[in-house]
């Protein structure tokens, strides 16, 4: 609590510089955004779920914050997102975060040679249905490599056995995101921030995953993270973390 989004953005900007990386968001101008993106991280709060612009807002107890970061090192890009709760956690917020994390792990598990892109989409959609969350198909995962957004598009729901055959060397950013009670989205006046159309709270989880001959290689998982326990609890954010 008590952390301003602009302070978080400055902290991340410094971290990127210290690590010798480059932000993939700065000056990014895709067709779905309004003009170049002038920040190094997406910070989306509560009903905002994607591409949130850091602005003068101080996080409050109970806020849900999604942080989405993409950087390049030596010309190669990695993209990752995580949703955390500020201070006191409401059970319904923990639940939707847990759903996106479980959906992400299910997607990673089937990201293997010989499987189809639809297997990943079906795995994500299955978890969403189990939790009772609708799924938006406009924004999902994507290929990633020398640039942040490459083909193929990875829908967050679909039919198993359909689509591109997964082969070693393909790298995907897998990113399930759900809103509690709608699959419709609206844009803020800033032309970037995407919110649930009905104002319901949201969550977003993402990893960059390489298809290898053996197991999926998660390039953005922190060493301390344990896949077996990661979906059991949501993160917390306080001023000391900024």
Secondary structure, DSSP 8 states (H G I E B T S, - for coil): ---BHHHHHHHHHHHHHHTT-EESSTT---TTSSS---SSSEEEETTEEES-B--S-B--TT-EEEEEEEEEETTEEEEEEEEEEESS--HHHHHHHHHHHHHHHHHHHT--TT-BHHHHHHHHHHHHHHHT----SSS-EEE-SSSSSEEEEE-SS--TT-S-B--TT-EEEE--EEESS-S-EEE-TTSS-EEETT---EEE-BEEEE--SSS-EETT--TT--HHHHTTS-EEE-GGG-
